[in-house]
């Protein structure tokens, strides 16, 4: 993990440079632009976030999985969150979704990234190594994803092809389409607010934790279409 000192701005502020370093959350090789007051991180697993200060290292594996999934949820509502010590500490208490919700999240990502999967098989080897798919489904490893695929197969949302790959079924495609339209993979809490980036902090540090503490998962679908006068 990188120290706070290692993430100081280097070079010309007017011409920020991408640096290939370990993601401060998950450890995957990420693109990092050093800056003040936060570093911009683009990670193949976690997605996009700003590493704020002060920073707390994420050493627990379960916490890394949850925080990666949390960042992906923020990105899904077009938010690039500032992840600083307060957010790191707050997300320690978050639990991963249940298996069925995780499987639904995996299905949604598969349908989005593989629009031809109704007729063109996806190999398991390809799917289980997809870091975005791992993060969005709160999976720690390829084996975790294989478990979710078994659930999807049991629900007839994917069709196994000789243990080599799978196709999306018509039922699976429709289920993914419904989730894309409603954001409904679990009990949701909706907030109508402006899509302006100036509201990102209110979402990340206000509405998001409040909705989660009430037992719901926040949905930003209305943030994309609804604004406050």
N, C-alpha and C positions, 0 to 999 in steps of 0.2 A: 504493500500500500504506500502511496505517496504521502509525504509529510506536508504540512501547511507551507513550510518554507520552500519546498520543491515546486510549489505551484505559484510562485510569485511571477509577476509579469516580466517577460524577457523580450528584448528587441524593441523595435519601433512600435509605439502604440497605434500609429496610423496604419501600420501594415502588419496586423497580427499573423502569426505563423502557426500552422497546424503542427503539433508534435504528437508522435505516436508513442503512447505510454500506457501503463496499466490503468484501467478504469478504477477510480477510487472506491467504487461500490463493489463490483464483482471480480475485478482483476483481469478481465478480458482486455486484449489490446484495443485501445480506443484512440480517437483523434481528440486532442485537447488544445484549445486556444487559451493561453494564459492571459489573464486580464484582471482589472480591478473594477468593481469590488468582488467579482466572481470569475472563475474559469469556466469556459464553455466546453462541455464534454459531449462527444458524439460516440456512443458505444454500440456495437452490434447486438449486444444483449439488452442492456438497460434502456437504450434509446438516447434521447437528448435531454440534458439537464445542465444547470449551472451549479458548480461546486462553490458554495458560499463559505464564508468564514465567520466565526471559528468552525473548524471541521473536526468531526469525531470519526476515527477509523471504524470501519464495519468489519469486525473480525469473525463474528458468528455466522456460520453457513446459512442457517435458517433465516437470519436477519438479512443477509445478502439477497436471498431468494425473494423475500417479502418486499424489500426496498426496490429491487429491480422491477418486480411486478407493479409496484406502486408508481414508479416513474413512467412505465408504459401506460398505465391508466391515465396519468396526467397528459401524456402525449396524445392519447386517443381523443382528448377533448381540446386539442390544439393548444395545450399549455406546456411551456418549457419551464419546469419548476426550479426554484432555487433550493438546493438541498444543502442545508447547513446543519450545525450541531443540533439545533432545536428539532428539525425534521428527523434527523437520524435517531435522536433519542425518543421521539414520539412514535416512530414506526416500529420500535422494538416490541411494543405490545400488540401489534397487528398480527392476526392469524391468517394463514393462507386460506383461500376459499375451499369449500368442500369439493370432493372429487367430481361430482356431476357438473358443478359450475366450472371447474378447471377444464373439464373435457369440452364443455360448450365454448369456452374461450379459445381452446385449441382449434375447434372446428371453424370458428369465425376467422381465425388467422389463415388457416389452410384455404378456405374458400376465397379469401381476399388475395392471397399470394399465388394461388393456382386456379385461375378461372376456368381452365380446361380440364379440371380434375374429374369431371363427370364422365369423360371418355378416355382421358390420358392418365394412366396410373402414376401415382407418386410412390417412389421407393421408400421403404422404412428407413433405409440408411441415410437418405437425403433428408427426410423429415425430422428424424431424431437429433440431427446435428444442427438444426436451425436454431440459432441462439435467440432470435426474436420470439419464435414459437415457445421455446423453453421459458422465457421471461413472462410472456403474456399468460401462460398457463400455470405459472408459479411452480415450474418443474425444476428440480435440482440437477437432473441428469437425463441422459437418453433413456435409461430404464424407466424413469418417472413418466416420460412421454409415452413409452410403450404401454404402460398401464392405462393411460388415458385413451389410447387407440383401442384397447380392448373394450373399454366402456362404450366408445363410439360405435364399435362393431356390434356389441351386444344390443345397442339401441337402434341398430340398422341405419345409422347415419353415414357409415362408411362400409365398403364392401372389400373384404380381404381378398387378395389375389395370390394364393399359394405361399403365404408368409413372406413374400418378396416385397409387395407393395399393396396399395389400396386405391380404390376409386371413391369419390363422393357419390352417395346415392341421391336420387331425386329428393327423398325425404331430408337428407342431410343438407342439400343445397337450399331447400326451402327454409329449413331451420336457421341456417346461416344468414339467409336473406332477411328473415324476421328479426334476428338479433342486430343486424346492421341497421335496420330501420328503426328499431325501438331501443337498442342498447340494453336489452333485457336478458341478462344471464343470471340475475339474482334479484333479491328484493332491492329496489332502487330508491334513491332519494334524488329528486330533481330540483334544480335551482335555475330560475330565469334571471339572467344577468347579462350585461354587455359583453360582447366578444372582444372588446378592446384589451390589448395586452396590459394596460395599467391595472386591470382587475385581477391579473394572475396571482398576485400575492394574497388578495382577499380569498380567492378560491383555494389556493394551496394551504394557507395557514388559518383560514376561517371556516368556510363552508365544508371543505373536505373532511377535516377531523371531526367537526360537529356532527355531520351526517353519519360517519362511521361509529362515533360513540353512541349514537341512537340505534345501532344495530343494522344499518343499511349500508349499501355500497353506493357512493356518489356517482351520478351520471351527468355528463356534460353535454348530452345531446341538445338540450335546450339552450346551452351557451352558444351553440353554433347558429341557432336560428332565431333566438329571442333577445331583444335588447331592452334595457330599461330607459324610459324617457327621462 
